[in-house]
Amino acid sequence: MLIVMAGPPGSGKSTIAALVSRRLGCALVSVDPIEAAMWTAGVSRDQPTGLAAYVVAEAVAREQLRLGHDVIIDAVNDVEAARQQWRDLARVAAVDVLFVEVVASDPAEHRRRLAERRRDIEGFPEPDWESVRARVRALSDWDGDRIRLDFRNEPGANADAIIAAVERDRE
């Protein structure tokens, strides 16, 4: 199965994805560390490294699926082209795809969390509030099938909801 996380920066997607990955014992492919690695390797930041990171993540996920592993994609996935990329991969790999959107339902709390967030991704800057708001607006146009989880829920409870959906899908 391909589980695709989506949601704005600072919504807790990575935390939830890591919990699900550990509990299910599946591969976790995260776009932000891939992009940071490109910069570390000397690829200029003025290049389309964000797009390239999605392409690299897809290649890694494809190989993991080919090996028979479930995969979780950890990325913002705020545009339809990104989500279609994962649908296409699931089709080619002949696996089910489950989209999970983490919704930041309280803007003040979201802004606070974003301001306090410190991730261990060397060289990867945290986005500013205006760019995050733009991504929230982009996600609001999404009308496809997905599980929607509120970031105010405990990460463990959100992980439980994803695992329950995966188990239902496998029945």
C-alpha positions in Angstrom: 0.0 0.0 0.0 1.0 3.6 -0.7 0.0 6.0 2.1 0.4 9.6 1.1 0.5 12.3 3.7 -0.6 15.8 2.8 -0.9 19.0 4.7 0.8 22.3 5.3 4.2 22.6 7.0 3.9 22.6 10.8 0.7 20.5 10.8 2.4 17.4 12.3 2.4 15.2 9.2 6.0 14.0 9.7 5.4 13.1 13.3 2.3 11.1 12.4 4.0 9.5 9.4 6.9 8.4 11.6 4.5 6.8 14.1 2.6 5.0 11.4 5.9 3.8 9.8 7.1 2.4 13.1 3.8 0.7 14.0 3.3 -0.8 10.5 7.0 -1.5 9.9 6.9 0.2 6.5 9.2 2.5 4.6 8.9 6.2 5.1 10.0 8.5 2.3 10.2 12.2 3.2 10.6 14.9 0.6 12.2 17.6 2.8 15.4 15.6 3.7 15.8 14.7 0.1 15.7 18.3 -1.0 18.2 19.2 1.8 20.5 16.5 0.7 20.5 17.9 -2.9 21.7 21.3 -1.5 24.3 19.6 0.7 25.5 17.8 -2.5 26.0 21.2 -4.2 22.8 21.5 -6.2 22.0 25.2 -6.3 19.0 26.3 -4.4 17.9 28.3 -7.5 17.3 25.0 -9.3 13.9 23.2 -9.0 15.0 21.1 -6.1 11.5 20.9 -4.7 10.2 19.2 -7.8 13.3 17.1 -8.1 12.8 15.9 -4.5 9.3 14.7 -5.3 10.8 12.8 -8.3 13.5 11.2 -6.2 10.9 10.3 -3.5 8.8 8.6 -6.2 11.8 6.6 -7.4 12.6 5.4 -3.8 9.0 4.6 -3.1 8.7 2.7 -6.4 11.7 0.5 -5.4 10.3 -0.1 -1.9 6.9 -1.1 -3.4 8.6 -3.4 -5.9 10.3 -5.1 -3.0 6.9 -5.7 -1.4 7.0 -3.0 1.3 4.3 -0.6 2.2 5.4 3.0 1.8 4.4 6.3 3.5 5.1 9.5 1.6 5.7 12.5 3.8 5.2 15.7 1.8 3.0 18.8 1.6 1.3 17.5 -1.6 -0.7 20.7 -1.9 -1.1 20.7 -5.7 -3.0 18.2 -7.8 0.0 17.3 -9.9 1.8 16.0 -6.8 -1.2 13.9 -5.8 -1.6 12.6 -9.3 2.0 11.5 -9.2 1.2 9.2 -6.3 -2.0 7.9 -7.9 0.1 7.1 -11.0 2.7 5.3 -9.0 0.1 3.2 -7.1 -1.5 2.3 -10.5 1.9 1.2 -12.0 2.9 -0.6 -8.8 -0.5 -2.2 -8.6 -1.0 -1.2 -5.0 -3.8 0.7 -3.2 -3.2 4.3 -2.3 -4.5 6.0 0.8 -4.4 9.8 1.0 -4.2 11.4 4.5 -4.6 15.2 4.9 -3.6 16.7 8.2 -5.7 19.8 8.6 -4.4 22.8 10.7 -7.8 23.8 12.0 -6.6 26.5 14.4 -4.5 29.2 12.6 -3.2 30.8 15.8 -2.0 27.4 17.1 -0.6 26.5 13.7 1.4 29.7 13.6 2.7 29.1 17.1 3.7 25.5 16.3 5.5 26.6 13.1 7.4 29.3 15.0 8.6 26.8 17.6 9.3 24.0 15.2 12.9 22.8 15.0 13.6 19.8 12.8 16.8 18.0 12.5 17.2 18.6 8.7 20.6 20.3 8.2 20.3 23.3 5.9 16.6 23.1 5.5 15.0 26.5 6.4 11.6 26.6 8.0 9.0 28.3 5.8 7.6 31.7 6.7 4.0 32.1 7.7 2.8 33.7 4.5 4.2 30.8 2.4 2.5 28.3 4.7 -0.8 30.2 4.4 -0.5 29.9 0.6 -0.1 26.2 0.9 -3.2 26.0 3.2 -5.1 27.8 0.5 -3.9 25.4 -2.2 -4.9 22.4 -0.1 -8.4 23.9 0.3 -9.0 23.3 -3.4 -8.6 19.5 -3.0 -11.8 17.6 -3.4 -10.5 14.0 -3.8 -10.9 11.0 -1.5 -8.8 11.2 1.6 -8.9 10.8 5.3 -8.8 14.2 7.0 -7.2 14.4 10.4 -7.1 17.4 12.7 -3.7 18.5 14.0 -5.2 19.2 17.4 -5.7 15.5 18.0 -2.8 13.6 19.7 -0.4 12.3 17.0 -0.9 8.8 18.4 -4.7 9.1 17.8 -4.2 10.3 14.3 -1.7 7.4 13.6 -4.4 5.0 15.0 -6.9 6.4 12.5 -4.6 5.8 9.6 -3.7 2.3 10.8 -7.4 1.5 11.1 -8.0 2.7 7.6 -5.2 0.6 6.3 -6.6 -2.5 8.1 -10.1 -1.8 6.7 -8.7 -1.5 3.2 -6.9 -4.8 3.6 -10.0 -6.7 4.6 
